[in-house]
Amino acid sequence: RNGNILMQFSSPILPGLGLGKKIGFPTLNFDATRAPKSLQEGIYSVDVKLEKTSFHGVMHYGPRPAIGDRKKSLEVHVIDEPFLQTPRAATIIVKKRIRAIRACKTLQQLTKLIAGDIRAAKKLIAADS
């Protein structure tokens, strides 16, 4: 099963802007400087490990053109798992790159793109199990 892992790293979880939650895709926000130097910017299928439990997710790594943010951001939407309390830290297991980052003109476009990324990640998860 380890053949399906591109890389893994740990990071504290930081407060975000709340935009993901506002558009229906809440994210855990991580310290982008903790990402391995070899990680390409893009959207990935990942597992997020919190203590002994793992959750499937979709990770964004890179700038956020949809909101005009050029700084690298690293955030994960955990699929089908609402957290009542934000964890303090996690390990991210990067599995497969889904696509490059694309600029969206509207939040509606961004929402459609994220929904498609989640569908792609679910297909990868199903193929992996």
N, C-alpha and C positions, 0 to 999 in steps of 0.2 A: 504493500500500500504506500510505502514511502516514495515509490517511483512517481506518485502523483503530486509530489510537493515540489514547488519551484524554490521556495525558501521560507524561513520563518524568523520572526523577531518579536520582541516584547516592547511594550510602551505603556506609560501612564495614560489614562484617559483624561482629556481636557474638556473644559466647557466649550460649547460651540455657539453658533449664532442663532440656532433654533429654526433655521430655514427648512432643514429636512423634515422636522416635525410638522412645520406649517404646511408643507406640500404632501404630507401623508407618508413620508419615508424617513422616520427618525434615524439619526446616525449616532454612533459612538465616534468621537473625535480623538485622534491620536497625535502624538508629537511626530511630525513629518521628518524630523532630523534623525529619528530612530530607524527609519527604513534603510535597508542595505543599499549601498551606493550602486549596486548592479540592478536594482529594481527600476524598470522603465516606467515612465508615466503612463497611466491608463486605468482601465476598469478591469477588475479581477474577481474571479470566484475564490472565496477564502473560507477558512474555518476560523472562528474566534474561540479561543480557549480561555475560559474563566475558571480558575482553580481546577476542578476536576471535570468540568462539563464543557463540551464543545458545541458550538452553534454554527450553522451555515450562514454565509453572508456575501454581500457584494461590496468590494472596496474601491474607492476612488482615490487615486494617488496622482497629484499634480495640481496645476492651477485650476481655478474655477471660473472659466470664461463667462458662464451664465450670469454671474454676479459681479463680473469685472475684477476678480481677485487674481492677480498674477502670482502671488506667493504659492508655494507648494502646500497643499493640504492633504491630509490622510484621514479618511473617514470611512466607516463601515456601517452599512445598513444590515442589521441582523434580520434574516428572513423569518417571518412568522413567529417572532419572539419578542413581545413587548417587555421591556424591563421596568419594574416598578421603581427600582433604585439603580442609578448609574453606577456600574462597577468602577473601582479605582484604577485598575490596570488589567491588561490582557495580553495574551500571545496571539499573534496573527499568523496563520499558516496559509501562505499564498499558494494556490493550487493551479489556476489557469488564467491567462490573460483573455478577457472577453473582447476588448476593443480599445482603440485609442480614445483620448478625450476629444469631444466635439463641442463646439460652441453652439449654444442655443439662444435664439432671439427672445424667447418668452419662457416663463416658468411652466406654462402648459406643455411646450416642446420638451423641456427638461423632464417633466413628469412622465411623458410618454417614453422617453429614452430610458429613464430609470426602470420603468415597468418592464421594458424589453430586456434590460440587463438582468433583472430578477428572473424573468422567464428563461433566459440563456443559462443562468447559474443553476436553476432548478433542473434543467435538462442535463447539465454536467454532473450534478449531484446524483440524479437517477442513474446515469450511465456508470457512475463510480460505485454504486452500491450493489 
